[in-house]
């Protein structure tokens, strides 16, 4: 790996520590107060950055998709009305139906933070000394995030096939992290060719929320961590990482052992909260354990040089009953010269 990109203040690649990204996504349910609590969890655990998602609703979703009936939590809807983010038609329909006639569009609008709300989040992240950024799903969202001066952009797996969006993101001149879910290697190569290789990192990802308890071994195979090695071989100059959609810490930790430069995992305050992504997210104690284990592994990994540590010598004196002349000479030479082998 040759290239280094910056995730905020953290350098990524070329032997740097793993960058840990807490994906808040849409698990805030439209509540800035919840987002702040999640930021606190991420910072306390040791995350390097938190990530959100940004969509321009009428651009990303068709009118037919937005009109589809969908049961939405009434607290989320009432709060969205208080925030003034729902269209007038939606407010009228919901209030007349006691919030029973909800649609997919109502939820999508409710989950989008306004510019003022993002400015509040930006201020809070600066207060907590943590980087934040987001995955823009359309060009207007890129402009929105640029106005907020995010330090980098994320390409979601869903956007890998949007050539126009990739070129638009590249034009910002910011570092880019791209997830690669639901793509084969030729698709990844083509998408990467549209971005600046000097400022790009790739994340292996499976665009499916893996639930091993209900799905068993067949579902776990879909995580396919060895694809990290495939990406490392295909893009030797790029930092390669892992975006986890797994309701547990083992895949993310194993990804670091495979050389992942970045680990991104969804977090939640509690998996029982309302929301489609909550069940496959890590709760605070799990995310804290993951961050601790990653940092411990980075120490445990060592430098690969086989040493005889001074602490071992005293033990060796007690336990080694026989020394052949050849082995004694090898040890004495090592001890005298301070060399390693």
C-alpha positions in Angstrom: 0.0 0.0 0.0 1.4 3.4 -1.0 -1.3 5.9 -0.8 -2.4 7.7 2.4 -5.7 9.5 2.8 -6.9 11.5 5.8 -10.1 10.7 7.7 -10.2 14.0 9.4 -7.1 14.2 11.6 -6.4 10.4 11.2 -4.0 9.2 8.5 -5.2 6.0 6.8 -2.9 3.5 5.1 0.8 2.7 5.0 1.1 1.2 8.4 -1.1 3.7 10.2 -3.4 2.5 12.9 -6.8 1.3 11.8 -9.3 4.1 11.4 -12.6 3.2 13.2 -15.7 4.8 11.9 -19.0 4.7 13.8 -21.9 4.6 11.3 -24.7 6.5 12.9 -26.6 6.5 9.5 -30.3 6.9 10.1 -30.4 5.3 13.5 -31.0 8.7 15.1 -34.6 8.6 13.8 -34.6 12.3 13.1 -33.7 13.3 16.7 -30.6 15.5 17.0 -30.6 14.6 20.7 -30.2 10.9 19.8 -27.5 11.7 17.3 -25.6 13.6 20.0 -25.9 10.6 22.4 -24.6 8.3 19.7 -21.6 10.7 19.1 -20.9 10.5 22.8 -20.9 6.7 22.6 -18.6 6.7 19.6 -16.1 9.2 21.2 -16.1 7.3 24.6 -15.4 4.0 22.8 -12.5 5.5 20.8 -13.9 6.0 17.3 -12.0 8.2 15.0 -15.1 9.5 13.1 -18.8 9.3 12.9 -20.8 9.0 9.7 -24.3 10.0 8.6 -26.3 9.6 5.4 -27.6 12.5 3.3 -30.3 12.2 0.6 -32.4 14.7 -1.4 -35.6 12.8 -1.0 -37.4 13.8 -4.3 -34.2 13.0 -6.3 -33.3 9.7 -4.7 -36.8 8.2 -4.5 -39.5 8.1 -7.2 -43.0 9.5 -6.4 -44.4 5.9 -6.5 -41.8 4.8 -3.9 -42.6 7.8 -1.7 -46.4 7.2 -1.9 -46.2 3.5 -0.7 -48.0 2.9 2.5 -45.7 2.2 5.4 -46.3 2.0 9.1 -44.1 4.6 10.8 -43.6 5.1 14.5 -45.9 8.0 15.6 -43.2 9.5 17.9 -40.9 9.9 14.9 -43.7 11.4 12.8 -44.8 13.9 15.5 -41.2 15.0 16.0 -40.8 15.4 12.2 -43.9 17.7 12.2 -42.4 19.7 15.1 -39.2 20.1 13.2 -41.1 21.2 10.1 -39.5 18.7 7.7 -42.7 17.0 6.3 -44.6 18.4 3.3 -47.9 20.2 4.1 -49.8 17.4 2.4 -48.2 14.8 4.7 -48.9 16.8 7.8 -52.6 17.2 6.9 -53.0 13.5 6.0 -51.3 12.3 9.2 -53.1 14.6 11.6 -56.5 13.7 10.0 -55.8 10.0 10.3 -54.3 10.1 13.8 -51.0 9.2 12.2 -52.4 5.9 10.8 -52.1 6.8 7.0 -48.3 7.0 6.9 -46.2 6.4 3.9 -42.6 5.5 3.0 -42.1 9.2 2.0 -43.1 10.3 5.5 -40.3 8.2 7.0 -37.7 9.3 4.5 -38.4 13.0 5.1 -38.5 12.4 8.9 -35.0 10.9 8.8 -33.3 13.8 7.0 -31.6 16.4 9.1 -31.9 20.0 8.0 -28.9 22.3 7.4 -29.5 23.9 10.8 -29.5 20.5 12.5 -26.4 19.5 10.8 -24.7 22.7 11.9 -25.6 21.8 15.4 -24.1 18.3 14.9 -21.0 19.9 13.3 -20.6 22.1 16.4 -21.1 19.2 18.7 -18.5 17.0 16.9 -16.0 19.9 17.1 -16.7 20.2 20.8 -16.1 16.4 21.2 -13.0 16.6 18.9 -14.3 13.9 16.5 -14.6 14.0 12.7 -17.9 13.7 11.0 -18.9 13.1 7.4 -21.6 11.5 5.4 -22.5 9.5 2.3 -24.3 11.8 -0.2 -26.7 9.9 -2.4 -27.1 12.6 -5.0 -25.3 15.7 -6.3 -27.5 18.1 -4.4 -26.5 16.3 -1.2 -22.8 16.7 -2.1 -23.4 20.5 -2.4 -25.2 20.4 1.0 -22.3 18.7 2.7 -19.7 20.9 0.9 -21.5 23.9 2.4 -20.9 22.3 5.8 -17.2 21.8 4.9 -17.0 18.1 5.6 -13.4 16.8 5.3 -14.2 13.8 3.1 -17.1 12.0 1.3 -18.3 8.4 1.5 -19.8 6.6 -1.5 -22.4 4.2 -0.4 -22.6 0.8 -2.1 -26.0 1.8 -3.6 -24.2 4.7 -5.4 -21.3 2.8 -7.0 -23.1 2.6 -10.3 -24.0 6.3 -10.4 -21.1 7.6 -12.7 -22.4 11.2 -12.6 -22.4 11.2 -8.8 -18.9 9.7 -8.6 -17.5 12.3 -11.0 -19.3 15.1 -9.0 -17.8 13.8 -5.7 -14.4 13.6 -7.3 -14.7 17.3 -8.4 -14.8 18.3 -4.7 -11.1 17.4 -4.4 -11.8 15.7 -1.1 -10.7 12.2 0.0 -13.3 9.5 -0.8 -14.1 6.2 0.9 -16.2 3.9 -1.3 -18.1 0.8 -0.1 -18.3 -2.1 -2.6 -21.4 -4.1 -1.7 -23.4 -5.8 -4.4 -20.5 -5.3 -6.9 -18.1 -7.7 -8.6 -14.5 -6.9 -9.2 -14.9 -5.4 -12.7 -17.6 -3.1 -11.4 -15.4 -2.0 -8.6 -12.5 -1.3 -11.0 -14.7 0.8 -13.2 -16.1 2.8 -10.3 -12.6 3.4 -8.9 -11.4 4.6 -12.3 -13.9 7.5 -12.0 -12.4 8.7 -8.7 -8.9 10.0 -7.8 -6.8 7.0 -6.9 -4.5 9.3 -4.9 -7.4 10.1 -2.5 -9.4 6.9 -2.5 -10.0 4.0 -0.1 -12.2 1.0 -0.7 -14.3 -0.9 1.8 -15.3 -4.6 1.3 -19.0 -4.8 2.1 -21.9 -7.2 1.8 -25.1 -5.2 1.0 -27.2 -7.4 3.2 -27.8 -7.2 7.0 -26.4 -10.4 8.2 -28.1 -11.9 11.2 -26.3 -15.1 12.2 -28.8 -16.1 14.9 -31.6 -16.4 12.3 -29.6 -17.1 9.2 -27.0 -19.5 10.4 -23.8 -20.5 8.6 -25.0 -19.8 5.1 -25.7 -16.2 6.0 -22.3 -15.8 7.7 -20.5 -17.0 4.6 -21.8 -13.9 2.8 -19.6 -11.7 4.9 -16.7 -13.3 2.9 -13.8 -11.5 4.6 -11.2 -13.0 2.3 -12.5 -10.5 -0.3 -10.4 -7.9 1.7 -7.3 -9.8 0.4 -8.8 -9.8 -3.1 -9.1 -6.0 -3.0 -5.7 -5.6 -1.6 -4.2 -7.6 -4.5 -6.3 -5.8 -7.1 -5.6 -2.3 -5.7 -2.2 -2.5 -4.0 -1.8 1.3 -3.7 -5.1 1.9 -2.0 -6.1 1.6 1.6 -8.6 -1.3 1.9 -11.1 -1.6 4.7 -14.3 -3.3 5.8 -17.8 -2.0 6.2 -19.7 -4.3 8.5 -23.4 -5.1 8.2 -23.1 -7.9 10.8 -24.8 -7.8 14.3 -21.6 -8.7 16.1 -18.0 -7.6 16.5 -16.1 -10.7 15.2 -16.1 -9.8 11.5 -14.8 -6.3 12.1 -12.0 -7.5 14.4 -11.1 -10.3 11.9 -11.0 -7.7 9.1 -8.3 -5.8 11.1 -6.3 -9.0 11.4 -6.5 -9.4 7.6 -5.0 -5.9 7.2 -8.1 -3.6 7.0 -7.0 0.0 7.2 -10.5 1.2 8.0 -13.4 -0.5 9.9 -16.9 1.0 9.6 -19.7 -0.5 11.7 -23.2 0.7 12.5 -23.9 1.7 16.0 -27.2 2.1 18.0 -28.1 3.1 21.5 -30.2 0.0 21.7 -31.1 -2.6 19.1 -34.8 -2.6 20.1 -35.2 1.0 19.0 -37.4 1.8 16.0 -35.6 1.7 12.7 -34.6 -0.7 9.9 -30.9 -0.6 10.7 -31.0 -0.9 14.5 -31.1 -4.7 14.7 -27.8 -5.1 12.8 -26.0 -2.4 14.7 -23.6 -2.6 17.7 -24.8 -1.4 21.0 -22.5 0.8 23.1 -20.9 -1.9 25.1 -20.2 -3.9 21.9 -18.8 -1.0 20.0 -16.6 -0.2 23.0 -15.3 -3.7 23.2 -14.6 -3.7 19.4 -12.6 -0.5 19.6 -10.6 -1.8 22.6 -9.9 -5.1 20.9 -8.7 -3.4 17.7 -6.3 -1.3 19.6 -5.1 -4.2 21.7 -4.6 -6.3 18.5 -2.5 -3.5 16.9 -0.1 -3.9 19.9 -0.3 -7.7 20.0 0.5 -7.8 16.2 4.1 -6.6 17.0 6.7 -6.1 14.3 7.2 -9.6 13.1 10.9 -9.8 14.2 11.6 -12.9 16.3 13.3 -11.6 19.5 14.5 -13.2 22.7 13.1 -10.8 25.3 15.0 -10.1 28.5 12.0 -11.3 30.4 12.3 -14.7 28.7 16.0 -15.2 29.7 15.2 -15.7 33.4 12.5 -18.2 32.6 14.8 -19.9 30.2 17.5 -20.3 32.9 15.0 -22.2 35.1 13.4 -24.4 32.4 16.0 -25.3 29.8 17.8 -28.3 31.3 20.1 -29.1 28.3 22.0 -26.7 25.9 23.8 -28.2 22.9 27.1 -26.5 22.1 25.6 -25.2 18.8 22.6 -23.7 20.5 24.7 -22.2 23.3 26.9 -20.4 20.7 23.9 -19.1 18.8 22.4 -17.7 22.0 25.7 -16.2 23.2 26.3 -14.5 19.9 22.8 -13.1 19.9 23.1 -11.9 23.4 26.6 -10.4 22.8 25.6 -8.6 19.6 22.0 -7.7 20.3 21.1 -9.1 16.9 17.8 -10.7 15.9 16.9 -13.5 13.6 
